[in-house]
Amino acid sequence: MKFSQSLAALACAIVLPLSAFAQTKQVSGGEATQTAPVKQTTSAPIVRTKTSKPTKGVVVSLLTFKRVNGQEAGAMANKNALGLMVGSRIIYVVKADGSSAGDDLARLADAPVGVVGKMMSRGGMTVMLADMIETMK
């Protein structure tokens, strides 16, 4: 399995809300069922924060962890391997529908990029569900 595929799989595992999974149990004396949320079994909790101000950073390759310009990012065959570096922290950016934002990051890679959305962290991995991606001045 390639690194970018495993990174995308980890991002999907963080992005899927755990509360959507529910177990069904029978109530005695009738056919009615009720659902109860499944308890989280991992030791690291998911930390969710909503950003109203843009998170400003530069586009980096997740394969080399180095900054890329627009030409290098556009030439990458696998644009899922792009992320946003904010200070020393690297954030994997996905669109609100769950698809990769690599094409948007590749298009805007020549300038600093600002992303507004919901950030989730678990076990050192940070994923941002982007509502808006644009260049910053």
N, CA, C and O atoms as CSV, one atom per row, in Angstrom:
chain,resi,resn,atom,element,x,y,z
A,1,MET,N,N,0.849,-1.166,0.000
A,1,MET,CA,C,0.000,0.000,0.000
A,1,MET,C,C,0.896,1.232,0.000
A,1,MET,O,O,1.856,1.303,0.767
A,2,LYS,N,N,0.591,2.188,-0.846
A,2,LYS,CA,C,1.377,3.403,-0.929
A,2,LYS,C,C,1.102,4.288,0.276
A,2,LYS,O,O,0.065,4.188,0.932
A,3,PHE,N,N,2.070,5.158,0.543
A,3,PHE,CA,C,1.954,6.062,1.682
A,3,PHE,C,C,0.740,6.961,1.545
A,3,PHE,O,O,0.014,7.176,2.515
A,4,SER,N,N,0.511,7.489,0.345
A,4,SER,CA,C,-0.609,8.408,0.160
A,4,SER,C,C,-1.945,7.688,0.324
A,4,SER,O,O,-2.909,8.290,0.796
A,5,GLN,N,N,-2.020,6.409,-0.059
A,5,GLN,CA,C,-3.256,5.660,0.125
A,5,GLN,C,C,-3.510,5.403,1.603
A,5,GLN,O,O,-4.648,5.493,2.065
A,6,SER,N,N,-2.453,5.082,2.347
A,6,SER,CA,C,-2.639,4.848,3.778
A,6,SER,C,C,-2.976,6.148,4.495
A,6,SER,O,O,-3.726,6.142,5.471
A,7,LEU,N,N,-2.426,7.271,4.015
A,7,LEU,CA,C,-2.739,8.565,4.598
A,7,LEU,C,C,-4.197,8.916,4.331
A,7,LEU,O,O,-4.884,9.432,5.212
A,8,ALA,N,N,-4.672,8.638,3.120
A,8,ALA,CA,C,-6.071,8.909,2.789
A,8,ALA,C,C,-6.994,8.014,3.614
A,8,ALA,O,O,-8.051,8.462,4.057
A,9,ALA,N,N,-6.611,6.765,3.823
A,9,ALA,CA,C,-7.422,5.855,4.631
A,9,ALA,C,C,-7.491,6.336,6.074
A,9,ALA,O,O,-8.551,6.266,6.697
A,10,LEU,N,N,-6.375,6.825,6.615
A,10,LEU,CA,C,-6.363,7.350,7.973
A,10,LEU,C,C,-7.222,8.603,8.069
A,10,LEU,O,O,-7.943,8.796,9.047
A,11,ALA,N,N,-7.143,9.455,7.048
A,11,ALA,CA,C,-7.952,10.666,7.038
A,11,ALA,C,C,-9.438,10.323,7.007
A,11,ALA,O,O,-10.237,10.959,7.695
A,12,CYS,N,N,-9.809,9.323,6.215
A,12,CYS,CA,C,-11.214,8.911,6.159
A,12,CYS,C,C,-11.667,8.357,7.504
A,12,CYS,O,O,-12.812,8.565,7.907
A,13,ALA,N,N,-10.787,7.661,8.195
A,13,ALA,CA,C,-11.143,7.111,9.499
A,13,ALA,C,C,-11.381,8.222,10.518
A,13,ALA,O,O,-12.214,8.079,11.412
A,14,ILE,N,N,-10.658,9.315,10.384
A,14,ILE,CA,C,-10.844,10.434,11.298
A,14,ILE,C,C,-12.088,11.221,10.919
A,14,ILE,O,O,-12.821,11.686,11.791
A,15,VAL,N,N,-12.330,11.372,9.621
A,15,VAL,CA,C,-13.426,12.207,9.147
A,15,VAL,C,C,-14.785,11.588,9.424
A,15,VAL,O,O,-15.732,12.314,9.724
A,16,LEU,N,N,-14.913,10.266,9.332
A,16,LEU,CA,C,-16.209,9.629,9.563
A,16,LEU,C,C,-16.630,9.832,11.008
A,16,LEU,O,O,-15.888,9.474,11.923
A,17,PRO,N,N,-17.789,10.390,11.224
A,17,PRO,CA,C,-18.217,10.598,12.609
A,17,PRO,C,C,-18.570,9.274,13.269
A,17,PRO,O,O,-19.301,8.457,12.709
A,18,LEU,N,N,-18.046,9.081,14.450
A,18,LEU,CA,C,-18.292,7.835,15.164
A,18,LEU,C,C,-19.725,7.741,15.669
A,18,LEU,O,O,-20.231,6.641,15.892
A,19,SER,N,N,-20.374,8.862,15.847
A,19,SER,CA,C,-21.741,8.825,16.365
A,19,SER,C,C,-22.740,8.326,15.333
A,19,SER,O,O,-23.870,7.991,15.690
A,20,ALA,N,N,-22.352,8.268,14.052
A,20,ALA,CA,C,-23.269,7.789,13.015
A,20,ALA,C,C,-23.493,6.289,13.132
A,20,ALA,O,O,-24.517,5.781,12.676
A,21,PHE,N,N,-22.559,5.581,13.732
A,21,PHE,CA,C,-22.706,4.150,13.908
A,21,PHE,C,C,-23.475,3.898,15.199
A,21,PHE,O,O,-23.107,4.406,16.258
A,22,ALA,N,N,-24.517,3.132,15.107
A,22,ALA,CA,C,-25.324,2.857,16.295
A,22,ALA,C,C,-25.652,1.382,16.330
A,22,ALA,O,O,-25.756,0.730,15.291
A,23,GLN,N,N,-25.811,0.875,17.505
A,23,GLN,CA,C,-26.213,-0.521,17.649
A,23,GLN,C,C,-27.680,-0.563,18.045
A,23,GLN,O,O,-28.173,0.315,18.752
A,24,THR,N,N,-28.367,-1.595,17.579
A,24,THR,CA,C,-29.795,-1.728,17.841
A,24,THR,C,C,-30.002,-2.798,18.886
A,24,THR,O,O,-29.349,-3.840,18.849
A,25,LYS,N,N,-30.910,-2.551,19.823
A,25,LYS,CA,C,-31.223,-3.561,20.827
A,25,LYS,C,C,-32.737,-3.683,20.949
A,25,LYS,O,O,-33.468,-2.716,20.735
A,26,GLN,N,N,-33.188,-4.855,21.287
A,26,GLN,CA,C,-34.617,-5.139,21.426
A,26,GLN,C,C,-35.101,-4.661,22.796
A,26,GLN,O,O,-34.430,-4.841,23.812
A,27,VAL,N,N,-36.256,-4.064,22.789
A,27,VAL,CA,C,-36.895,-3.662,24.041
A,27,VAL,C,C,-37.859,-4.778,24.411
A,27,VAL,O,O,-38.637,-5.226,23.568
A,28,SER,N,N,-37.818,-5.236,25.666
A,28,SER,CA,C,-38.665,-6.350,26.068
A,28,SER,C,C,-40.142,-5.961,26.019
A,28,SER,O,O,-40.516,-4.838,26.359
A,29,GLY,N,N,-40.977,-6.916,25.586
A,29,GLY,CA,C,-42.413,-6.705,25.557
A,29,GLY,C,C,-42.920,-6.081,24.273
A,29,GLY,O,O,-44.090,-5.705,24.205
A,30,GLY,N,N,-42.113,-5.959,23.286
A,30,GLY,CA,C,-42.582,-5.360,22.038
A,30,GLY,C,C,-41.539,-5.471,20.953
A,30,GLY,O,O,-40.444,-5.994,21.160
A,31,GLU,N,N,-41.897,-4.978,19.819
A,31,GLU,CA,C,-40.995,-5.058,18.686
A,31,GLU,C,C,-40.239,-3.765,18.476
A,31,GLU,O,O,-39.480,-3.642,17.515
A,32,ALA,N,N,-40.431,-2.809,19.348
A,32,ALA,CA,C,-39.755,-1.528,19.186
A,32,ALA,C,C,-38.271,-1.678,19.457
A,32,ALA,O,O,-37.856,-2.433,20.337
A,33,THR,N,N,-37.496,-0.966,18.706
A,33,THR,CA,C,-36.053,-0.977,18.917
A,33,THR,C,C,-35.599,0.445,19.187
A,33,THR,O,O,-36.253,1.406,18.780
A,34,GLN,N,N,-34.510,0.569,19.855
A,34,GLN,CA,C,-33.918,1.873,20.064
A,34,GLN,C,C,-32.435,1.769,19.771
A,34,GLN,O,O,-31.844,0.691,19.830
A,35,THR,N,N,-31.854,2.896,19.458
A,35,THR,CA,C,-30.443,2.891,19.113
A,35,THR,C,C,-29.660,3.592,20.196
A,35,THR,O,O,-30.130,4.539,20.826
A,36,ALA,N,N,-28.467,3.105,20.395
A,36,ALA,CA,C,-27.553,3.720,21.345
A,36,ALA,C,C,-26.224,3.895,20.640
A,36,ALA,O,O,-25.794,2.992,19.922
A,37,PRO,N,N,-25.564,5.016,20.818
A,37,PRO,CA,C,-24.290,5.208,20.141
A,37,PRO,C,C,-23.245,4.202,20.615
A,37,PRO,O,O,-23.206,3.823,21.785
A,38,VAL,N,N,-22.406,3.786,19.684
A,38,VAL,CA,C,-21.332,2.860,20.002
A,38,VAL,C,C,-20.230,3.640,20.699
A,38,VAL,O,O,-19.857,4.728,20.259
A,39,LYS,N,N,-19.715,3.091,21.775
A,39,LYS,CA,C,-18.664,3.774,22.514
A,39,LYS,C,C,-17.373,3.743,21.721
A,39,LYS,O,O,-17.077,2.767,21.033
A,40,GLN,N,N,-16.603,4.823,21.823
A,40,GLN,CA,C,-15.328,4.922,21.146
A,40,GLN,C,C,-14.327,4.009,21.843
A,40,GLN,O,O,-14.172,4.064,23.063
A,41,THR,N,N,-13.646,3.166,21.061
A,41,THR,CA,C,-12.745,2.195,21.654
A,41,THR,C,C,-11.284,2.624,21.602
A,41,THR,O,O,-10.446,1.991,22.244
A,42,THR,N,N,-10.951,3.674,20.861
A,42,THR,CA,C,-9.568,4.100,20.782
A,42,THR,C,C,-9.221,4.955,21.987
A,42,THR,O,O,-10.093,5.564,22.607
A,43,SER,N,N,-7.950,4.992,22.306
A,43,SER,CA,C,-7.530,5.739,23.474
A,43,SER,C,C,-7.410,7.231,23.190
A,43,SER,O,O,-7.576,8.039,24.103
A,44,ALA,N,N,-7.127,7.615,21.948
A,44,ALA,CA,C,-6.971,9.023,21.620
A,44,ALA,C,C,-8.316,9.611,21.210
A,44,ALA,O,O,-8.922,9.133,20.250
A,45,PRO,N,N,-8.797,10.632,21.910
A,45,PRO,CA,C,-10.075,11.224,21.543
A,45,PRO,C,C,-9.941,12.087,20.291
A,45,PRO,O,O,-8.863,12.590,19.973
A,46,ILE,N,N,-11.060,12.245,19.592
A,46,ILE,CA,C,-11.082,13.128,18.434
A,46,ILE,C,C,-11.330,14.540,18.945
A,46,ILE,O,O,-12.277,14.775,19.696
A,47,VAL,N,N,-10.488,15.471,18.544
A,47,VAL,CA,C,-10.626,16.858,18.953
A,47,VAL,C,C,-11.108,17.634,17.741
A,47,VAL,O,O,-10.425,17.664,16.718
A,48,ARG,N,N,-12.282,18.268,17.837
A,48,ARG,CA,C,-12.859,19.011,16.725
A,48,ARG,C,C,-12.889,20.487,17.075
A,48,ARG,O,O,-13.322,20.863,18.164
A,49,THR,N,N,-12.429,21.330,16.149
A,49,THR,CA,C,-12.506,22.764,16.329
A,49,THR,C,C,-12.990,23.394,15.037
A,49,THR,O,O,-12.589,22.967,13.954
A,50,LYS,N,N,-13.839,24.397,15.131
A,50,LYS,CA,C,-14.354,25.119,13.975
A,50,LYS,C,C,-13.604,26.433,13.878
A,50,LYS,O,O,-13.547,27.198,14.841
A,51,THR,N,N,-13.020,26.698,12.700
A,51,THR,CA,C,-12.271,27.931,12.519
A,51,THR,C,C,-13.117,28.921,11.744
A,51,THR,O,O,-13.695,28.567,10.717
A,52,SER,N,N,-13.199,30.160,12.219
A,52,SER,CA,C,-13.899,31.205,11.489
A,52,SER,C,C,-12.904,32.070,10.728
A,52,SER,O,O,-13.219,32.603,9.664
A,53,LYS,N,N,-11.707,32.204,11.279
A,53,LYS,CA,C,-10.644,32.889,10.562
A,53,LYS,C,C,-9.882,31.855,9.745
A,53,LYS,O,O,-9.786,30.698,10.156
A,54,PRO,N,N,-9.336,32.250,8.593
A,54,PRO,CA,C,-8.602,31.286,7.775
A,54,PRO,C,C,-7.332,30.795,8.455
A,54,PRO,O,O,-6.620,31.563,9.103
A,55,THR,N,N,-7.064,29.514,8.298
A,55,THR,CA,C,-5.800,28.937,8.732
A,55,THR,C,C,-4.825,29.128,7.584
A,55,THR,O,O,-5.023,28.569,6.505
A,56,LYS,N,N,-3.788,29.899,7.798
A,56,LYS,CA,C,-2.869,30.295,6.730
A,56,LYS,C,C,-1.638,29.405,6.746
A,56,LYS,O,O,-1.036,29.186,7.798
A,57,GLY,N,N,-1.262,28.888,5.573
A,57,GLY,CA,C,-0.091,28.042,5.462
A,57,GLY,C,C,0.389,27.948,4.032
A,57,GLY,O,O,-0.108,28.651,3.152
A,58,VAL,N,N,1.357,27.076,3.801
A,58,VAL,CA,C,1.898,26.855,2.460
A,58,VAL,C,C,1.639,25.413,2.054
A,58,VAL,O,O,1.524,24.530,2.904
A,59,VAL,N,N,1.548,25.181,0.753
A,59,VAL,CA,C,1.274,23.857,0.233
A,59,VAL,C,C,2.560,23.038,0.225
A,59,VAL,O,O,3.595,23.493,-0.263
A,60,VAL,N,N,2.483,21.818,0.775
A,60,VAL,CA,C,3.638,20.924,0.829
A,60,VAL,C,C,3.260,19.566,0.251
A,60,VAL,O,O,2.088,19.190,0.208
A,61,SER,N,N,4.279,18.845,-0.189
A,61,SER,CA,C,4.092,17.474,-0.627
A,61,SER,C,C,4.127,16.578,0.602
A,61,SER,O,O,5.030,16.696,1.430
A,62,LEU,N,N,3.153,15.686,0.726
A,62,LEU,CA,C,3.130,14.772,1.858
A,62,LEU,C,C,4.109,13.618,1.681
A,62,LEU,O,O,4.337,12.844,2.610
A,63,LEU,N,N,4.683,13.506,0.498
A,63,LEU,CA,C,5.672,12.455,0.253
A,63,LEU,C,C,7.074,12.897,0.652
A,63,LEU,O,O,7.867,12.084,1.127
A,64,THR,N,N,7.389,14.186,0.462
A,64,THR,CA,C,8.721,14.690,0.791
A,64,THR,C,C,8.712,15.687,1.939
A,64,THR,O,O,9.774,16.027,2.461
A,65,PHE,N,N,7.537,16.165,2.345
A,65,PHE,CA,C,7.368,17.176,3.393
A,65,PHE,C,C,8.105,18.470,3.065
A,65,PHE,O,O,8.594,19.156,3.963
A,66,LYS,N,N,8.183,18.804,1.775
A,66,LYS,CA,C,8.812,20.039,1.332
A,66,LYS,C,C,7.787,20.874,0.591
A,66,LYS,O,O,6.842,20.348,0.002
A,67,ARG,N,N,7.986,22.194,0.630
A,67,ARG,CA,C,7.082,23.119,-0.058
A,67,ARG,C,C,7.165,22.895,-1.558
A,67,ARG,O,O,8.244,22.650,-2.098
A,68,VAL,N,N,6.028,22.980,-2.225
A,68,VAL,CA,C,5.974,22.854,-3.680
A,68,VAL,C,C,5.373,24.126,-4.259
A,68,VAL,O,O,4.544,24.777,-3.624
A,69,ASN,N,N,5.801,24.477,-5.485
A,69,ASN,CA,C,5.200,25.620,-6.160
A,69,ASN,C,C,4.083,25.122,-7.067
A,69,ASN,O,O,3.818,23.922,-7.138
A,70,GLY,N,N,3.436,26.043,-7.754
A,70,GLY,CA,C,2.294,25.684,-8.587
A,70,GLY,C,C,2.640,24.726,-9.711
A,70,GLY,O,O,1.854,23.834,-10.031
A,71,GLN,N,N,3.806,24.899,-10.311
A,71,GLN,CA,C,4.206,24.035,-11.424
A,71,GLN,C,C,4.482,22.607,-10.930
A,71,GLN,O,O,4.042,21.643,-11.557
A,72,GLU,N,N,5.194,22.468,-9.830
A,72,GLU,CA,C,5.478,21.146,-9.273
A,72,GLU,C,C,4.195,20.464,-8.801
A,72,GLU,O,O,4.007,19.267,-9.019
A,73,ALA,N,N,3.312,21.231,-8.151
A,73,ALA,CA,C,2.066,20.656,-7.650
A,73,ALA,C,C,1.152,20.244,-8.794
A,73,ALA,O,O,0.481,19.216,-8.706
A,74,GLY,N,N,1.115,21.034,-9.874
A,74,GLY,CA,C,0.289,20.693,-11.023
A,74,GLY,C,C,0.788,19.463,-11.750
A,74,GLY,O,O,-0.002,18.738,-12.353
A,75,ALA,N,N,2.110,19.211,-11.702
A,75,ALA,CA,C,2.693,18.065,-12.386
A,75,ALA,C,C,2.559,16.770,-11.583
A,75,ALA,O,O,2.786,15.685,-12.119
A,76,MET,N,N,2.195,16.873,-10.317
A,76,MET,CA,C,2.066,15.667,-9.503
A,76,MET,C,C,0.889,14.841,-9.998
A,76,MET,O,O,-0.227,15.345,-10.128
A,77,ALA,N,N,1.147,13.577,-10.270
A,77,ALA,CA,C,0.081,12.693,-10.757
A,77,ALA,C,C,-0.932,12.416,-9.663
A,77,ALA,O,O,-2.129,12.335,-9.937
A,78,ASN,N,N,-0.472,12.270,-8.428
A,78,ASN,CA,C,-1.350,11.973,-7.303
A,78,ASN,C,C,-1.477,13.229,-6.456
A,78,ASN,O,O,-0.665,13.462,-5.561
A,79,LYS,N,N,-2.496,14.040,-6.734
A,79,LYS,CA,C,-2.656,15.296,-6.003
A,79,LYS,C,C,-3.230,15.088,-4.614
A,79,LYS,O,O,-3.393,16.050,-3.864
A,80,ASN,N,N,-3.543,13.832,-4.253
A,80,ASN,CA,C,-3.965,13.552,-2.880
A,80,ASN,C,C,-2.797,13.679,-1.918
A,80,ASN,O,O,-2.989,13.718,-0.703
A,81,ALA,N,N,-1.586,13.744,-2.458
A,81,ALA,CA,C,-0.390,13.803,-1.626
A,81,ALA,C,C,0.030,15.240,-1.355
A,81,ALA,O,O,1.220,15.516,-1.201
A,82,LEU,N,N,-0.932,16.163,-1.295
A,82,LEU,CA,C,-0.643,17.552,-0.958
A,82,LEU,C,C,-1.312,17.891,0.365
A,82,LEU,O,O,-2.411,17.425,0.666
A,83,GLY,N,N,-0.627,18.708,1.140
A,83,GLY,CA,C,-1.166,19.127,2.425
A,83,GLY,C,C,-0.835,20.580,2.673
A,83,GLY,O,O,-0.250,21.243,1.817
A,84,LEU,N,N,-1.202,21.073,3.827
A,84,LEU,CA,C,-0.974,22.456,4.209
A,84,LEU,C,C,-0.053,22.473,5.423
A,84,LEU,O,O,-0.337,21.826,6.431
A,85,MET,N,N,1.051,23.214,5.327
A,85,MET,CA,C,1.965,23.331,6.459
A,85,MET,C,C,1.720,24.668,7.145
A,85,MET,O,O,1.872,25.731,6.545
A,86,VAL,N,N,1.338,24.590,8.418
A,86,VAL,CA,C,1.092,25.766,9.241
A,86,VAL,C,C,2.122,25.722,10.353
A,86,VAL,O,O,2.014,24.921,11.282
A,87,GLY,N,N,3.121,26.587,10.254
A,87,GLY,CA,C,4.236,26.529,11.200
A,87,GLY,C,C,5.004,25.239,10.976
A,87,GLY,O,O,5.547,25.031,9.891
A,88,SER,N,N,5.063,24.371,11.970
A,88,SER,CA,C,5.721,23.073,11.810
A,88,SER,C,C,4.708,21.936,11.750
A,88,SER,O,O,5.089,20.766,11.700
A,89,ARG,N,N,3.414,22.274,11.754
A,89,ARG,CA,C,2.352,21.273,11.732
A,89,ARG,C,C,1.831,21.081,10.314
A,89,ARG,O,O,1.613,22.055,9.595
A,90,ILE,N,N,1.631,19.831,9.910
A,90,ILE,CA,C,1.114,19.522,8.581
A,90,ILE,C,C,-0.328,19.070,8.720
A,90,ILE,O,O,-0.650,18.217,9.547
A,91,ILE,N,N,-1.196,19.657,7.892
A,91,ILE,CA,C,-2.632,19.382,7.927
A,91,ILE,C,C,-3.044,18.778,6.595
A,91,ILE,O,O,-2.710,19.314,5.539
A,92,TYR,N,N,-3.774,17.656,6.638
A,92,TYR,CA,C,-4.343,17.054,5.436
A,92,TYR,C,C,-5.693,17.716,5.213
A,92,TYR,O,O,-6.545,17.703,6.102
A,93,VAL,N,N,-5.898,18.300,4.022
A,93,VAL,CA,C,-7.105,19.072,3.738
A,93,VAL,C,C,-8.032,18.266,2.838
A,93,VAL,O,O,-7.613,17.762,1.795
A,94,VAL,N,N,-9.290,18.147,3.245
A,94,VAL,CA,C,-10.331,17.521,2.430
A,94,VAL,C,C,-11.493,18.498,2.311
A,94,VAL,O,O,-11.685,19.364,3.165
A,95,LYS,N,N,-12.259,18.346,1.246
A,95,LYS,CA,C,-13.436,19.194,1.064
A,95,LYS,C,C,-14.524,18.734,2.025
A,95,LYS,O,O,-14.431,17.653,2.607
A,96,ALA,N,N,-15.543,19.548,2.187
A,96,ALA,CA,C,-16.617,19.247,3.134
A,96,ALA,C,C,-17.351,17.958,2.776
A,96,ALA,O,O,-17.913,17.306,3.655
A,97,ASP,N,N,-17.353,17.579,1.488
A,97,ASP,CA,C,-18.011,16.337,1.085
A,97,ASP,C,C,-17.127,15.112,1.270
A,97,ASP,O,O,-17.572,13.996,1.003
A,98,GLY,N,N,-15.883,15.288,1.723
A,98,GLY,CA,C,-14.982,14.175,1.988
A,98,GLY,C,C,-13.980,13.899,0.892
A,98,GLY,O,O,-13.074,13.090,1.088
A,99,SER,N,N,-14.110,14.547,-0.269
A,99,SER,CA,C,-13.145,14.336,-1.351
A,99,SER,C,C,-11.884,15.148,-1.079
A,99,SER,O,O,-11.904,16.099,-0.298
A,100,SER,N,N,-10.805,14.773,-1.721
A,100,SER,CA,C,-9.526,15.430,-1.502
A,100,SER,C,C,-9.532,16.837,-2.081
A,100,SER,O,O,-10.145,17.085,-3.120
A,101,ALA,N,N,-8.856,17.748,-1.414
A,101,ALA,CA,C,-8.735,19.120,-1.884
A,101,ALA,C,C,-7.407,19.333,-2.587
A,101,ALA,O,O,-6.955,20.470,-2.720
A,102,GLY,N,N,-6.770,18.252,-3.043
A,102,GLY,CA,C,-5.466,18.346,-3.685
A,102,GLY,C,C,-5.466,19.190,-4.939
A,102,GLY,O,O,-4.501,19.914,-5.184
A,103,ASP,N,N,-6.518,19.125,-5.744
A,103,ASP,CA,C,-6.592,19.932,-6.959
A,103,ASP,C,C,-6.636,21.422,-6.632
A,103,ASP,O,O,-5.977,22.226,-7.292
A,104,ASP,N,N,-7.411,21.788,-5.618
A,104,ASP,CA,C,-7.486,23.189,-5.206
A,104,ASP,C,C,-6.152,23.667,-4.646
A,104,ASP,O,O,-5.714,24.778,-4.944
A,105,LEU,N,N,-5.511,22.839,-3.844
A,105,LEU,CA,C,-4.208,23.207,-3.283
A,105,LEU,C,C,-3.159,23.335,-4.388
A,105,LEU,O,O,-2.316,24.231,-4.338
A,106,ALA,N,N,-3.205,22.442,-5.393
A,106,ALA,CA,C,-2.250,22.511,-6.499
A,106,ALA,C,C,-2.439,23.790,-7.297
A,106,ALA,O,O,-1.464,24.401,-7.736
A,107,ARG,N,N,-3.683,24.196,-7.486
A,107,ARG,CA,C,-3.982,25.405,-8.259
A,107,ARG,C,C,-3.500,26.660,-7.526
A,107,ARG,O,O,-3.118,27.635,-8.173
A,108,LEU,N,N,-3.510,26.655,-6.204
A,108,LEU,CA,C,-3.168,27.831,-5.403
A,108,LEU,C,C,-1.787,27.757,-4.761
A,108,LEU,O,O,-1.489,28.546,-3.864
A,109,ALA,N,N,-0.936,26.829,-5.198
A,109,ALA,CA,C,0.317,26.538,-4.491
A,109,ALA,C,C,1.370,27.633,-4.589
A,109,ALA,O,O,2.320,27.619,-3.806
A,110,ASP,N,N,1.245,28.586,-5.521
A,110,ASP,CA,C,2.282,29.609,-5.670
A,110,ASP,C,C,2.280,30.652,-4.563
A,110,ASP,O,O,3.296,31.316,-4.357
A,111,ALA,N,N,1.195,30.815,-3.857
A,111,ALA,CA,C,1.074,31.825,-2.812
A,111,ALA,C,C,0.657,31.146,-1.506
A,111,ALA,O,O,0.239,29.988,-1.514
A,112,PRO,N,N,0.770,31.858,-0.394
A,112,PRO,CA,C,0.225,31.305,0.844
A,112,PRO,C,C,-1.278,31.053,0.699
A,112,PRO,O,O,-1.986,31.832,0.061
A,113,VAL,N,N,-1.753,29.962,1.295
A,113,VAL,CA,C,-3.137,29.528,1.140
A,113,VAL,C,C,-3.846,29.644,2.484
A,113,VAL,O,O,-3.277,29.320,3.527
A,114,GLY,N,N,-5.094,30.109,2.450
A,114,GLY,CA,C,-5.922,30.183,3.639
A,114,GLY,C,C,-7.082,29.214,3.513
A,114,GLY,O,O,-7.729,29.150,2.468
A,115,VAL,N,N,-7.351,28.455,4.577
A,115,VAL,CA,C,-8.420,27.465,4.576
A,115,VAL,C,C,-9.325,27.732,5.778
A,115,VAL,O,O,-8.858,27.882,6.907
A,116,VAL,N,N,-10.641,27.786,5.504
A,116,VAL,CA,C,-11.635,27.954,6.563
A,116,VAL,C,C,-12.432,26.668,6.626
A,116,VAL,O,O,-12.883,26.164,5.597
A,117,GLY,N,N,-12.611,26.131,7.827
A,117,GLY,CA,C,-13.385,24.905,7.978
A,117,GLY,C,C,-13.264,24.331,9.365
A,117,GLY,O,O,-12.921,25.028,10.321
A,118,LYS,N,N,-13.551,23.049,9.461
A,118,LYS,CA,C,-13.542,22.339,10.739
A,118,LYS,C,C,-12.297,21.468,10.795
A,118,LYS,O,O,-12.036,20.697,9.871
A,119,MET,N,N,-11.528,21.584,11.870
A,119,MET,CA,C,-10.301,20.825,12.032
A,119,MET,C,C,-10.525,19.695,13.037
A,119,MET,O,O,-11.151,19.885,14.080
A,120,MET,N,N,-9.994,18.507,12.696
A,120,MET,CA,C,-10.097,17.358,13.589
A,120,MET,C,C,-8.710,16.765,13.786
A,120,MET,O,O,-7.940,16.632,12.835
A,121,SER,N,N,-8.399,16.410,15.028
A,121,SER,CA,C,-7.103,15.816,15.345
A,121,SER,C,C,-7.290,14.555,16.150
A,121,SER,O,O,-8.156,14.480,17.021
A,122,ARG,N,N,-6.482,13.573,15.855
A,122,ARG,CA,C,-6.458,12.348,16.650
A,122,ARG,C,C,-5.074,11.727,16.508
A,122,ARG,O,O,-4.597,11.493,15.398
A,123,GLY,N,N,-4.453,11.471,17.614
A,123,GLY,CA,C,-3.174,10.786,17.625
A,123,GLY,C,C,-2.090,11.470,16.804
A,123,GLY,O,O,-1.254,10.790,16.208
A,124,GLY,N,N,-2.084,12.780,16.759
A,124,GLY,CA,C,-1.057,13.504,16.034
A,124,GLY,C,C,-1.391,13.796,14.582
A,124,GLY,O,O,-0.688,14.583,13.948
A,125,MET,N,N,-2.426,13.200,14.036
A,125,MET,CA,C,-2.852,13.433,12.654
A,125,MET,C,C,-3.938,14.500,12.665
A,125,MET,O,O,-4.897,14.399,13.430
A,126,THR,N,N,-3.797,15.524,11.820
A,126,THR,CA,C,-4.768,16.600,11.750
A,126,THR,C,C,-5.379,16.644,10.361
A,126,THR,O,O,-4.663,16.661,9.360
A,127,VAL,N,N,-6.698,16.663,10.302
A,127,VAL,CA,C,-7.447,16.740,9.044
A,127,VAL,C,C,-8.354,17.952,9.130
A,127,VAL,O,O,-8.963,18.206,10.169
A,128,MET,N,N,-8.445,18.701,8.041
A,128,MET,CA,C,-9.325,19.858,8.008
A,128,MET,C,C,-10.392,19.654,6.944
A,128,MET,O,O,-10.074,19.409,5.780
A,129,LEU,N,N,-11.662,19.755,7.341
A,129,LEU,CA,C,-12.787,19.734,6.412
A,129,LEU,C,C,-12.986,21.165,5.935
A,129,LEU,O,O,-13.490,22.009,6.676
A,130,ALA,N,N,-12.589,21.437,4.697
A,130,ALA,CA,C,-12.530,22.804,4.188
A,130,ALA,C,C,-13.866,23.272,3.650
A,130,ALA,O,O,-14.462,22.624,2.790
A,131,ASP,N,N,-14.336,24.401,4.160
A,131,ASP,CA,C,-15.499,25.074,3.596
A,131,ASP,C,C,-15.065,26.020,2.481
A,131,ASP,O,O,-15.779,26.201,1.495
A,132,MET,N,N,-13.878,26.626,2.650
A,132,MET,CA,C,-13.386,27.593,1.681
A,132,MET,C,C,-11.857,27.504,1.618
A,132,MET,O,O,-11.188,27.449,2.651
A,133,ILE,N,N,-11.312,27.490,0.393
A,133,ILE,CA,C,-9.854,27.470,0.174
A,133,ILE,C,C,-9.536,28.608,-0.793
A,133,ILE,O,O,-10.090,28.662,-1.891
A,134,GLU,N,N,-8.649,29.514,-0.390
A,134,GLU,CA,C,-8.277,30.624,-1.270
A,134,GLU,C,C,-6.886,31.128,-0.930
A,134,GLU,O,O,-6.335,30.801,0.121
A,135,THR,N,N,-6.316,31.934,-1.834
A,135,THR,CA,C,-4.982,32.473,-1.604
A,135,THR,C,C,-5.076,33.604,-0.581
A,135,THR,O,O,-6.098,34.281,-0.469
A,136,MET,N,N,-3.989,33.789,0.158
A,136,MET,CA,C,-3.901,34.832,1.164
A,136,MET,C,C,-2.803,35.809,0.737
A,136,MET,O,O,-1.890,35.451,-0.007
A,137,LYS,N,N,-2.909,37.037,1.218
A,137,LYS,CA,C,-1.892,38.042,0.912
A,137,LYS,C,C,-0.995,38.265,2.083
A,137,LYS,O,O,-0.076,39.080,2.011
